[in-house]
Amino acid sequence: MQLHTGPMKEQINVPVTLMRGGTSKAVFLSQQDVPADEDARLRFLLALFGSPDVRQIDGLGGADILTSKCAIIGPPSRPDADIDYTFVQIGIDQPTVSFEIVCGNISSATGVYALQEQLVPVQEPVTTVRVHNTNTGKILRMSVQCADGEPRVEGDSEVDGVPGTGAEVALDYSDTSGSTTGKLLPTGQARDWVHVSRLGREIPVSVVDVGTACVFIRAADLGISGTELPGQLGSEIYEMAEEVRRWVVERCNLPSSGILTPYQILIREAQDYRTIAGNRVVQAAEIDFVARMVLNGGAMHKAFPGGGSVCLSVAAQIAGTIPAEARGTHAGPTRIRIGHPSGVLKIFANVEHAGEDKWSVREVHFTRTARRLFDGIAYVRRSRLEAPAEQSTSIGTGAVAKLP
């Protein structure tokens, strides 16, 4: 860690950049400014974000899962990449630091950041940035619109859940199959049956791993419509979804300490519903199905995660999965239209049947907008850095939880 000293002896200075990527925001840090020691890094990130605290009032966290995020950017550790990107999800009211996922929304901002920091030379009108995501070991490709020697901000690209329009950032996730488990279909099949204690019976689920591992559950099997919005589900729904997630963790030999993966996605066939903003009704004809991501602890994603959307678009083109059933077909390649709490998200995917239960992802792309919001100095209390971290948890496996 490069220690920045300042006039205040009881605090250290940390250069930070705040970036929006898609429907999320994250604090971007240079790898050289983050402690290499795992325990020290844990204390540093919790202190920087003001966690644990439901308001994160003494740090930079936004008191929401979509804004309590961090991206650590460093030089490439492999020859086919331009930069390394480590994503970190910081707990809000719990002292957790998770390295489990890639975060598709925030990944869209990494290319813009790399160009603005002159880590990659600008080429007009489009610069492709090869991003090595250390969480998954996969290469992500970002195509960034550029003009006058820098990334563009203004454009006509719209992202439901983000006000206004902006310059398009195109993301290629074609090489991300098996990011979490090493397999596109981690259980070896398109559908499994899981016993849910509260229901007293088994329900069908589909486990697919592209970008981020996801488990897909029919909303009707949990006794809900599937068009609910954040704050409208009872605690029993989250408990049942978490029981399914834990089954997948055990079935696929994932780390038991994980809290985010696999993503829990509730699916139902296309229906009309009103968005979270209340000013728009999404029509059934606009979408292929309705999807809601729920999280351990009782929260719902206010839009839809980028990594989860990649996985869902692929799952919808695999015969026998819950998403293909809700869509009514598995035909492709095509742009899959996901109805989420903030609107509609479209993801192009091309999945080929390779015989029996084998499938191959040929292409999967999506677009986002991203921009720099703030540059400055964060002040981190030395007392937080020196305090013991026994009550804190770092979530990740092997090298995933360690910076290169």
C-alpha positions as CSV (number, residue, x, y, z in Angstrom):
1,M,0.0,0.0,0.0
2,Q,1.2,3.5,-0.9
3,L,0.6,5.5,2.3
4,H,-0.5,9.1,1.7
5,T,0.3,11.4,4.6
6,G,-1.5,14.6,5.3
7,P,-1.9,17.3,7.9
8,M,-4.1,15.2,10.2
9,K,-2.1,12.7,12.1
10,E,-5.1,10.6,13.1
11,Q,-6.2,9.9,9.5
12,I,-4.5,8.8,6.3
13,N,-5.3,10.2,2.8
14,V,-6.5,7.9,0.1
15,P,-7.0,9.1,-3.5
16,V,-10.4,7.9,-4.7
17,T,-12.6,8.2,-7.8
18,L,-16.4,7.6,-7.8
19,M,-17.7,6.1,-11.0
20,R,-21.2,5.2,-12.1
21,G,-21.5,2.0,-14.2
22,G,-25.0,1.1,-15.4
23,T,-27.4,1.2,-12.4
24,S,-24.6,1.0,-9.8
25,K,-21.9,3.3,-8.3
26,A,-18.5,2.2,-7.0
27,V,-15.4,3.7,-5.3
28,F,-12.4,3.1,-7.7
29,L,-9.0,2.7,-6.1
30,S,-5.6,2.2,-7.5
31,Q,-4.1,-1.2,-6.5
32,Q,-1.0,0.5,-5.1
33,D,-3.2,2.3,-2.6
34,V,-4.8,-0.8,-1.2
35,P,-3.1,-3.0,1.5
36,A,-1.7,-6.2,0.2
37,D,-2.1,-8.0,3.5
38,E,-5.6,-9.6,3.6
39,D,-6.5,-8.6,7.2
40,A,-5.2,-5.1,6.7
41,R,-7.1,-4.8,3.4
42,L,-10.3,-5.9,5.2
43,R,-10.0,-3.3,7.8
44,F,-9.1,-0.6,5.3
45,L,-12.1,-1.3,3.0
46,L,-14.6,-1.4,5.9
47,A,-13.2,1.8,7.3
48,L,-13.3,3.5,3.9
49,F,-17.0,2.7,3.4
50,G,-18.0,3.3,7.0
51,S,-19.1,-0.3,7.6
52,P,-20.7,-1.9,9.5
53,D,-23.4,0.7,9.9
54,V,-26.9,0.7,8.3
55,R,-26.3,4.3,7.1
56,Q,-22.5,4.0,6.5
57,I,-22.6,7.5,7.8
58,D,-18.8,7.6,8.7
59,G,-17.6,6.5,5.3
60,L,-18.2,6.6,1.5
61,G,-20.8,3.8,1.4
62,G,-24.2,4.8,0.0
63,A,-26.2,2.5,2.4
64,D,-27.5,0.5,-0.6
65,I,-26.2,-2.7,-2.1
66,L,-25.9,-0.9,-5.5
67,T,-23.7,1.8,-4.1
68,S,-21.6,-0.1,-1.5
69,K,-19.2,-1.3,-4.1
70,C,-15.5,-1.0,-4.8
71,A,-13.3,-1.5,-7.9
72,I,-9.6,-2.0,-7.5
73,I,-7.6,-1.3,-10.7
74,G,-4.1,-2.4,-11.3
75,P,-1.6,-3.2,-14.1
76,P,-2.4,-6.4,-16.0
77,S,-1.1,-9.7,-14.5
78,R,-1.6,-11.6,-17.8
79,P,-0.4,-10.7,-21.4
80,D,-3.9,-10.7,-23.0
81,A,-5.2,-7.9,-20.8
82,D,-4.8,-4.2,-20.5
83,I,-5.7,-3.8,-16.8
84,D,-6.6,-6.0,-13.8
85,Y,-10.0,-5.3,-12.2
86,T,-11.0,-6.7,-8.8
87,F,-14.6,-6.2,-7.7
88,V,-15.4,-5.9,-4.0
89,Q,-18.9,-5.9,-2.5
90,I,-18.8,-4.2,0.9
91,G,-21.3,-5.2,3.6
92,I,-23.5,-2.4,4.9
93,D,-24.7,-3.4,8.4
94,Q,-22.5,-6.4,8.5
95,P,-18.6,-6.4,8.5
96,T,-18.3,-8.4,5.3
97,V,-16.0,-7.8,2.3
98,S,-16.9,-10.1,-0.6
99,F,-14.8,-10.9,-3.6
100,E,-17.3,-13.5,-5.0
101,I,-18.6,-11.8,-8.1
102,V,-17.6,-9.7,-11.1
103,C,-20.4,-7.1,-11.1
104,G,-21.4,-6.4,-14.7
105,N,-22.6,-2.9,-14.0
106,I,-19.4,-1.7,-12.5
107,S,-17.3,-3.6,-15.0
108,S,-18.7,-1.2,-17.7
109,A,-17.0,1.7,-15.9
110,T,-13.6,0.0,-15.9
111,G,-12.8,0.7,-19.5
112,V,-13.8,4.4,-19.1
113,Y,-11.6,4.7,-16.0
114,A,-8.6,3.0,-17.7
115,L,-8.8,5.5,-20.6
116,Q,-9.2,8.5,-18.4
117,E,-6.3,7.4,-16.2
118,Q,-4.2,6.9,-19.4
119,L,-3.6,3.3,-18.6
120,V,-4.7,2.5,-22.2
121,P,-4.2,4.8,-25.2
122,V,-7.3,6.3,-26.7
123,Q,-8.3,5.3,-30.2
124,E,-11.2,7.1,-31.9
125,P,-14.0,6.5,-32.5
126,V,-14.0,3.4,-30.3
127,T,-11.4,2.0,-28.0
128,T,-11.5,-1.7,-26.9
129,V,-10.2,-2.3,-23.4
130,R,-9.3,-5.8,-22.4
131,V,-10.1,-6.2,-18.7
132,H,-8.8,-9.1,-16.6
133,N,-11.4,-9.7,-13.9
134,T,-9.4,-11.3,-11.0
135,N,-12.6,-12.5,-9.2
136,T,-13.3,-14.9,-12.0
137,G,-10.0,-15.1,-14.0
138,K,-11.9,-14.2,-17.2
139,I,-11.2,-11.5,-19.8
140,L,-14.0,-8.9,-20.4
141,R,-13.9,-6.7,-23.4
142,M,-15.2,-3.1,-23.2
143,S,-15.8,-1.0,-26.3
144,V,-15.8,2.6,-25.3
145,Q,-17.0,5.5,-27.5
146,C,-14.2,8.2,-27.7
147,A,-13.8,11.7,-29.2
148,D,-11.3,14.5,-28.8
149,G,-8.8,12.2,-27.1
150,E,-11.1,11.0,-24.3
151,P,-14.1,8.8,-23.6
152,R,-17.4,10.3,-24.5
153,V,-20.0,11.1,-21.9
154,E,-23.0,12.3,-24.0
155,G,-24.9,10.0,-26.3
156,D,-28.3,8.5,-27.0
157,S,-27.9,5.2,-25.2
158,E,-30.6,4.6,-22.5
159,V,-30.4,2.3,-19.5
160,D,-33.6,1.8,-17.5
161,G,-32.9,2.8,-13.9
162,V,-30.5,5.6,-15.0
163,P,-31.9,9.1,-15.7
164,G,-31.3,10.5,-19.1
165,T,-29.0,9.1,-21.8
166,G,-25.3,8.7,-22.3
167,A,-22.5,7.3,-24.5
168,E,-22.7,3.6,-25.1
169,V,-20.2,1.2,-23.5
170,A,-20.5,-2.2,-25.2
171,L,-19.5,-5.2,-23.0
172,D,-18.4,-8.6,-24.5
173,Y,-18.9,-11.4,-21.9
174,S,-18.6,-14.2,-24.5
175,D,-15.6,-15.8,-22.7
176,T,-17.2,-16.0,-19.2
177,S,-18.8,-19.5,-19.1
178,G,-18.1,-21.2,-15.8
179,S,-16.9,-18.1,-14.1
180,T,-17.8,-19.3,-10.7
181,T,-18.0,-23.1,-10.9
182,G,-16.0,-23.9,-14.0
183,K,-19.0,-25.3,-15.9
184,L,-21.8,-23.7,-17.9
185,L,-24.3,-26.2,-16.3
186,P,-22.7,-26.8,-12.9
187,T,-25.0,-29.7,-11.9
188,G,-24.7,-31.3,-15.4
189,Q,-28.3,-30.7,-16.3
190,A,-30.8,-27.9,-17.1
191,R,-33.1,-28.6,-14.3
192,D,-32.9,-30.0,-10.7
193,W,-35.3,-30.5,-7.9
194,V,-34.7,-28.9,-4.5
195,H,-36.7,-29.6,-1.3
196,V,-37.9,-26.4,0.4
197,S,-38.7,-26.9,4.1
198,R,-41.4,-24.3,4.4
199,L,-43.2,-25.7,1.4
200,G,-42.7,-29.3,2.5
201,R,-42.0,-30.3,-1.1
202,E,-39.5,-30.1,-3.9
203,I,-39.5,-27.4,-6.5
204,P,-37.7,-27.2,-9.9
205,V,-34.7,-24.9,-10.3
206,S,-32.0,-24.3,-12.9
207,V,-28.4,-23.5,-12.2
208,V,-26.4,-21.8,-14.9
209,D,-22.9,-20.2,-14.7
210,V,-22.0,-17.4,-17.2
211,G,-20.5,-14.2,-16.0
212,T,-21.9,-15.1,-12.5
213,A,-23.5,-18.3,-11.3
214,C,-27.3,-18.0,-10.9
215,V,-30.1,-20.2,-9.7
216,F,-33.4,-19.6,-11.3
217,I,-36.6,-20.3,-9.4
218,R,-40.2,-20.0,-10.6
219,A,-41.9,-17.2,-8.6
220,A,-45.2,-19.2,-8.6
221,D,-43.5,-22.0,-6.7
222,L,-42.8,-19.6,-3.8
223,G,-46.4,-18.4,-3.9
224,I,-45.8,-15.0,-5.4
225,S,-46.7,-13.2,-8.6
226,G,-43.1,-12.4,-9.6
227,T,-44.0,-8.7,-10.4
228,E,-43.4,-7.5,-6.9
229,L,-41.1,-4.6,-6.3
230,P,-38.4,-4.0,-3.6
231,G,-40.0,-3.9,-0.2
232,Q,-43.1,-6.0,-1.2
233,L,-41.9,-9.5,-0.4
234,G,-42.2,-11.1,3.0
235,S,-39.2,-12.5,4.9
236,E,-40.3,-16.1,4.2
237,I,-39.7,-15.6,0.4
238,Y,-36.1,-14.6,1.1
239,E,-35.7,-17.5,3.5
240,M,-36.9,-20.0,0.9
241,A,-34.7,-18.5,-1.8
242,E,-31.7,-18.7,0.6
243,E,-32.4,-22.4,1.3
244,V,-32.3,-23.0,-2.5
245,R,-29.0,-21.0,-2.7
246,R,-27.4,-23.0,0.1
247,W,-28.4,-26.2,-1.7
248,V,-26.6,-25.0,-4.8
249,V,-23.5,-24.1,-2.8
250,E,-23.4,-27.6,-1.3
251,R,-24.2,-29.3,-4.6
252,C,-21.6,-27.4,-6.6
253,N,-18.9,-27.4,-3.8
254,L,-18.8,-23.6,-3.5
255,P,-17.4,-21.8,-0.5
256,S,-19.8,-22.1,2.4
257,S,-18.8,-18.6,3.6
258,G,-20.3,-17.0,0.4
259,I,-23.3,-14.8,0.7
260,L,-23.9,-13.6,-2.9
261,T,-23.4,-16.6,-5.1
262,P,-25.2,-18.1,-6.8
263,Y,-27.5,-15.1,-7.5
264,Q,-31.1,-16.0,-6.7
265,I,-33.4,-15.0,-9.6
266,L,-37.2,-15.3,-9.5
267,I,-38.8,-15.9,-12.9
268,R,-42.3,-15.7,-14.3
269,E,-43.8,-15.5,-17.8
270,A,-44.2,-12.0,-19.3
271,Q,-46.8,-9.9,-17.5
272,D,-47.7,-6.2,-17.4
273,Y,-46.3,-4.5,-14.3
274,R,-45.5,-1.0,-12.9
275,T,-41.9,0.0,-12.4
276,I,-40.3,1.1,-9.1
277,A,-40.5,4.7,-10.2
278,G,-44.3,4.3,-10.6
279,N,-44.4,6.3,-13.8
280,R,-44.2,3.5,-16.3
281,V,-46.1,0.3,-17.0
282,V,-43.9,-2.4,-18.7
283,Q,-46.1,-4.2,-21.2
284,A,-45.9,-8.0,-21.5
285,A,-45.3,-7.6,-25.2
286,E,-42.0,-5.7,-24.4
287,I,-40.4,-8.5,-22.5
288,D,-39.6,-12.2,-22.7
289,F,-40.2,-12.7,-18.9
290,V,-40.2,-11.0,-15.6
291,A,-37.2,-11.4,-13.4
292,R,-36.3,-10.3,-9.8
293,M,-33.0,-10.8,-8.1
294,V,-33.4,-11.3,-4.3
295,L,-30.5,-11.3,-1.8
296,N,-29.7,-13.1,1.4
297,G,-30.9,-10.9,4.2
298,G,-34.1,-9.6,2.7
299,A,-33.4,-7.2,-0.2
300,M,-34.3,-7.1,-3.9
301,H,-32.1,-5.6,-6.6
302,K,-33.8,-2.3,-7.7
303,A,-32.9,-3.0,-11.3
304,F,-30.9,-6.1,-12.5
305,P,-27.3,-7.1,-12.1
306,G,-25.1,-7.1,-15.3
307,G,-23.6,-10.5,-14.5
308,G,-27.0,-12.0,-13.7
309,S,-28.4,-10.6,-17.0
310,V,-25.7,-12.3,-19.0
311,C,-26.4,-15.6,-17.3
312,L,-30.2,-15.2,-17.7
313,S,-29.9,-14.4,-21.4
314,V,-27.9,-17.6,-21.9
315,A,-30.1,-19.7,-19.7
316,A,-33.1,-18.6,-21.8
317,Q,-31.6,-20.3,-24.8
318,I,-30.9,-23.7,-23.1
319,A,-33.8,-26.2,-23.5
320,G,-35.3,-27.3,-20.2
321,T,-34.3,-24.4,-18.0
322,I,-36.8,-22.3,-15.9
323,P,-36.1,-19.2,-18.0
324,A,-36.6,-21.0,-21.3
325,E,-39.9,-22.4,-20.0
326,A,-41.1,-18.9,-18.9
327,R,-40.1,-17.5,-22.3
328,G,-41.9,-20.3,-24.1
329,T,-39.0,-21.3,-26.3
330,H,-35.2,-21.7,-26.3
331,A,-34.7,-20.5,-29.8
332,G,-31.8,-18.2,-30.6
333,P,-29.6,-16.4,-31.2
334,T,-31.5,-13.4,-30.2
335,R,-31.7,-10.4,-27.9
336,I,-33.4,-11.5,-24.6
337,R,-35.6,-8.8,-23.0
338,I,-35.6,-8.9,-19.2
339,G,-38.4,-7.2,-17.3
340,H,-36.9,-5.9,-14.0
341,P,-38.1,-3.5,-11.3
342,S,-36.7,-0.4,-13.1
343,G,-37.7,-1.4,-16.7
344,V,-36.4,-3.5,-19.5
345,L,-32.8,-4.8,-20.1
346,K,-31.9,-6.3,-23.5
347,I,-29.0,-8.8,-23.8
348,F,-27.8,-10.5,-27.0
349,A,-26.8,-14.1,-26.7
350,N,-26.0,-16.9,-29.1
351,V,-26.0,-20.4,-27.5
352,E,-25.4,-23.5,-29.5
353,H,-26.6,-27.1,-28.7
354,A,-23.5,-29.3,-28.8
355,G,-25.5,-32.6,-28.3
356,E,-27.2,-34.3,-25.4
357,D,-27.0,-32.0,-22.4
358,K,-24.1,-30.0,-23.8
359,W,-24.4,-26.3,-24.8
360,S,-21.8,-23.8,-25.9
361,V,-21.9,-20.0,-25.5
362,R,-20.8,-18.4,-28.8
363,E,-21.6,-14.8,-28.0
364,V,-23.1,-12.7,-25.2
365,H,-23.1,-8.9,-25.2
366,F,-24.8,-6.0,-23.5
367,T,-24.5,-2.3,-23.3
368,R,-24.4,0.2,-20.4
369,T,-23.5,3.8,-19.9
370,A,-20.8,4.9,-17.5
371,R,-19.2,8.1,-16.3
372,R,-16.8,9.6,-13.7
373,L,-18.7,11.4,-10.9
374,F,-16.0,12.5,-8.5
375,D,-12.2,12.6,-7.9
376,G,-10.8,13.5,-4.5
377,I,-9.2,12.4,-1.2
378,A,-10.9,10.1,1.3
379,Y,-9.7,10.3,4.9
380,V,-9.5,7.0,6.7
381,R,-9.2,6.9,10.5
382,R,-6.0,5.2,11.6
383,S,-7.8,3.8,14.7
384,R,-10.0,1.7,12.3
385,L,-6.9,0.4,10.4
386,E,-5.2,-0.7,13.6
387,A,-8.2,-2.3,15.2
388,P,-8.4,-6.1,15.3
389,A,-10.4,-7.7,12.5
390,E,-11.6,-10.8,14.3
391,Q,-15.2,-9.9,13.9
392,S,-15.0,-9.2,10.2
393,T,-15.3,-11.5,7.3
394,S,-13.5,-11.6,3.9
395,I,-15.4,-13.7,1.4
396,G,-13.6,-15.3,-1.5
397,T,-11.7,-18.4,-2.5
398,G,-8.0,-18.8,-2.9
399,A,-6.4,-16.1,-5.1
400,V,-9.8,-14.5,-5.6
401,A,-9.6,-12.9,-2.2
402,K,-6.0,-11.8,-2.8
403,L,-4.9,-9.0,-5.1
404,P,-2.4,-10.1,-7.7
